Amino acid sequence: MGAVSALVHAGPGDLDGIVLYDSVGEDLYAGLLLAQEAGVWTMDFEGRPFDGKPPTPYILACRPEDRETICRLVLWKGDDPC
């Protein structure tokens, strides 16, 4: 499954969360826009909201109600990142 397909499936809740690691390309940003318009929360690997082209293309995406769980699962380093 490509990044765009995964992002589109996150909106209705077909996927709990998505970890995009080293993803690039114009289609990535189109998928992110579609996901955000569908209410998907997108953030970088530091837990900050995604607001454009990141310096490194590492992005997490999930429904808002799953944000804390996904954030803790992926970003946990001993301290609570969320």
JOGI-V879454 format. One record per backbone hydrogen bond with DSSP energy under -1.0 kcal/mol. NH is the residue of the N-H (numbers start at 1). CO is the residue of the C=O. E is the energy in kcal/mol with one decimal. If there is no record, write none. Layout:
BEGIN
nh=<NH NH>
co=<CO CO>
e=<E E>
END
This chain:
BEGIN
nh=<6 7 8 9 14 15 18 20 23 29 30 31 32 33 34 35 36 37 38 39 40 41 43 44 47 50 58 59 60 61 62 66 67 70 71 72 73 74 75 76>
co=<2 3 4 5 9 9 61 59 57 25 26 27 28 29 30 31 32 33 34 36 35 62 60 48 44 42 56 20 43 18 41 63 64 66 67 68 69 70 71 72>
e=<-2.5 -2.5 -2.5 -1.9 -1.5 -1.0 -2.6 -3.6 -1.9 -1.1 -1.7 -2.5 -2.4 -2.1 -2.4 -2.6 -2.8 -2.4 -1.3 -1.5 -2.7 -3.8 -2.5 -2.6 -1.9 -2.7 -2.2 -2.5 -3.2 -2.1 -2.2 -2.0 -1.3 -2.6 -2.9 -2.5 -2.4 -2.4 -2.7 -1.1>
END
